């Protein structure tokens, strides 16, 4: 039996719960792909390179150019940089800059974690559905042993046990990678938070020093 045939047999022998678990897996994949795309895109900005451009622009007195640099992307770090540089009336007090950074962070950072908790929930659902399929498979197996003709008992018992084991395995096949991916994405979000904190502190310090020199 080739690999594809083995997978088809595995799925078929698992019984109806395999289709439900497959649906959970499809929903999990859609959420995971969408979240990974958003989060990995948000963390792709190189802070040192961005700060280098802003330092060059600000030292040349080109505030508009520095602001345009930050507005050229949608990553949280760039949006927060734009909020720091775009002060009403040209205010450059440290408290005002910090308040602007915090306000922008409260807007642009929370969307990164949107729907991430669904991955944990769906991983648990896949596991529980696998266990539920196991219970139904065992019920079927033992019922078959009691009610079937002796010549059919072994075949029916094997069918029930296959359903029990396959649903558990399939549920775990969905759940384990989902939990691993959730942990990875959470670590990436935390990294972006750290990136934003570092960038905000360095940019605010730069703007305040430029004001003091001026």
PyMOL commands that set and color helices and strands:
alter all, ss='L'
color gray80, all
select helices_A, chain A and resi 3-13+17-42+47-59+63-71+76-85+88-90+94-108+110-113+116-147+150-213
alter helices_A, ss='H'
color red, helices_A
deselect
rebuild
show_as cartoon
